Amino acid sequence: SNTESGWVATETLAGSRIRTDFKDVPNQIETLTKDFMQDLGLTSLDQALIYSANVENAADYVPTQAGSLVADPGISGRVRGISSGTLTRNFFKISTPTDNFNIERATIASGPNAILFGLGSPAGILDATPARALMRNRYGFELSYDSENSKRCTFDANVMVVPQKLTLRLMGLSRREYTEKMPNLDRDERLYGALTAKPFKST
């Protein structure tokens, strides 16, 4: 993700776990970049799924256990009409929903990824790539409201501790989301940190 800009990604790890140009990957893979999701105001991977092919998000399909009306937010997203895709972060399986405040890109790999690489749904995987600490100073702050009185606040602070050798990145989220179904409140507090060290030129 550090080499791309705009809405179009040119490289992926999803095909072979090695950085490969999209033109050389035969798999059905889609990548949604950070710029694309920010420009459309998408705050979660689940929201971004409506802009992908052959994937349904939680508004279309949410599996529940028999006899229960409570859905598991970690398994929404049916791929190719088969079943829910496996949620992953850097291709490691996770069980918590992904928020876009600290990810660089989202990758949707359709098909039996598990056959090649281990655990995973036969339908595919929904992967998120977390943000990395960059070798430059950068700061950001976002505040948003909606018509249901929901509030969302994020910050991003990337600081070079030692120029071109050590950098630290802290990102945070505070969210209060209401819907038209009152009373309804989804509260989220998150803090994320990343560290990049480059003590020698060749590391």
N, C-alpha and C positions, 0 to 999 in steps of 0.2 A: 504493500500500500504506500510505501514511501516514494515510489517512482511515478505514481499516477496523479492526475488532476482532472477535474471535471466529472462528467457522468459516466464515462466509459473506462472500464478496467481493461488492461492489456495482458496481464499475467495472473496466474492462479497457482495455488498449491493443491487444490482439490483433486486434480486429475491423477497426480502421481506422488504427491507430497514433496515434490521438487519444484522449484519455481520454473514454470513453463508458460510459454506464450499460448494464449487462447486458441490461436489458429492451429496449434499442434496437439490439442486435446480433443479426442473423439467423443468424450462424455457430454451429456446434457448438463451443463453447468451455467448458472447465472450469478453474476456478482453485482451487488448494489453498493455503490461507493458512498463515502461519507458526504460528499458534495450533493449527490443526488438526493439522499435522505434529508439533508438539511434544507435544500431548496423546496422540497415538498412538505416540510414540517412534520416528518415522520419521527416519532419519538421511541419506537420500539420495533423489533424485528417482526412482530406479529402484524403491525400496521403496514410494514413494507411488503408483506407477502401478496397484497392485492395487486402489486405492480409486477408480479412474476408470472410465469406461465405454468399451468398445471399444478398450482398450489392454492389451497384454501386456507384462510386464516380463521381465527376464533369466531368471527362474526358469521362465518359460513358453516364451520364444522368444529365442534368441541366435544371430544369423547368423554363420557362419564361412566363410572362403574355402575353395574346393575343394581337397581334399587336406590340409587343415590342421585340427587340433583346437583351435587357439587362436582365441578369439573377440575381436572388437574391442569393448571396453567402451564405446566412444563411440557405438555405433550400435544398442544394444539398445532395445527398446520398439517393438513393431510396432503400428501404428495401423490400426484398422478391417480387420485381416487382410490389408492390402495390402503394406506394407513398413515398414521402420524409419522412425520420425519423425526429423526433423532436430533435433539438440540445439543450442539457442541460449541465449545469455545476453544479455538486453536485445535480443533479436531479431538478434544477430550470431552467426553459426555458430561453434561450438566443437567440439573433438575430445576433450576430457577429461571424465570423468564429473563430475556435479555433486554436491557434498556440501551438506547443509542447514545447516551451521554458519554460513554467511554469506549466506543468501538470505532474502528477505522473503515470497516467494510463488512458486508454480510454476503455469504455465499450459499447458494442453494444447489446442491448436487443431487440430481434425481437418479434413482436406480440403486441396485444392491451394492452400495459402497462397502458394506460389512464383509462381503465375500473376499474383497481384496485387502482390507485393512483392519479386520477385527470386529469389534462390537458395533452394532448399528442396525437401524430399521431397514428392511428390504425395500422400502419406499424411497429412502434417501436420507440426507442429513441437511440440517439448517445450521450453518456454522457462522459464528461471529468472531472477528479478529479484534482483540483489544488494542487500545492505543498504546504506543510505545513512547518512551522518553526520547526527545529529539535533541540534537546538538545545537540548540539555539534557544534564546529566551522568547517566550510567547505567553500571553495572558488572554483569557477570555471570560465573559460573563453573559449569561442569557437569563431573561425573565419573561415568562409568558402567562397569559390568562386566556380563558375561553368563556363562552356564553353560559356555561353551567357553574361559574364561579370557581373553576379549577385553577390551581396555581402550580407553576413549575419553575424551579430555579436551578441553574447549573453553573459551575465555575470550572475553569481549566487553567492551571498554572504550571508552565514548563520552565524550569530554572536551571541554568548551567552553574553548577557548584564550582567545578574546575573547568576552565575553557577548553573545549574540544576533548575532554577526558572523562568528565563525570557530570551527569545531568539527572535531575529529579523531576518527576511529573506527578502532580496531585490533581485529581478531578473529583467533583462532588455533585450530588443530586439531592434535592428536596422537593417532593411532589405531593400535592393533595388533589386527587382527581374525583370529581363528582359526576354523576350522570343524571339523566331525567328520571330514573327510578329512585325516588327518595324514600327513606334515607339511604344513601349509598356513598361510601367513602373508601377510596383506595389510597393508602398512605405509603410512601416509599422514601427511605433515607439511605443513601449509599455514599461510600467513600472509596476511591480507587487510587492506588499508587503504583508507579513504575520507575525503575532505576536502570540507567544505561551507563556502563563503565567501559572506557576504551583507554586503558593505561598505556598501551603501546600502539604504534601506528598500524601494525599488522593484526590487531585483535578486533 
